[in-house]
Amino acid sequence: MSDRAGTGGAARPFLYVVVCAAGVAEGVVGLIDAARGRGWEVGVIATPVAMGGFFDTDAVEARTGRPIRSAWRTPGEPRPFPAPDAVVVAPATFNTINKWAAGLADTLAVATLCEASGLGVPVAVLPCVGEALASHPAYRESLARLRGMGVRFGDPHAGNTGDAAQSGGRPEFGWERALDLVQRR
């Protein structure tokens, strides 16, 4: 059975989840579980910084049954994931969004996003950017450029701000909204 076969031998769509270094990344297993519940097979690609303790890599690999990718494969090494049917970037940071919009493919995560955009693969983004960075002109221009490329955005998330920060909580991060965005097509 191929790695894309599901129950009854029917091929299941493959979703790339790109994880960036933001505190909410610890909840990415919820996105993976929700995606699998909706019939997706999932492979995770993380930014190098996100691999430094922003989420439970063992839990993610157990949920997906695949290694997390963070570095390019060597020549001749087989592709660890099939081509994506859709891509979700969650959480998406200021740095990743700006590099992607500018075409600066200096990490596997950003190169994957640049390639997916060029191939017309549906991409959904859940930004996690603080208010000060979100007001930067380059960020606003990056969002406009990516929207012009057909990228779909969920509501922005600023992390621990406002009343939630004062009460010691964190506002809810809408993980499943990304799945709604890629399944609209």
Buried (B, 14 or more C-beta within 10 A) or exposed (E): EEEBEBEEEEEBBBBBBBBBBBBBBBBBBEBBBBBBEBEBBBBBBBBEBBBEEBBBBEEBEEBBEBEBBBEEEEEEEEEEBBEBBBBBBBBBBBBBBBBBBBEBBEBBBBBBBBBBBEEEBBBBBBBBBBEEBBEEEEBEEBBEBBEEEEBBBBEBBBBBEEEBEEEEEBBEBBBBBBBEBBBEE
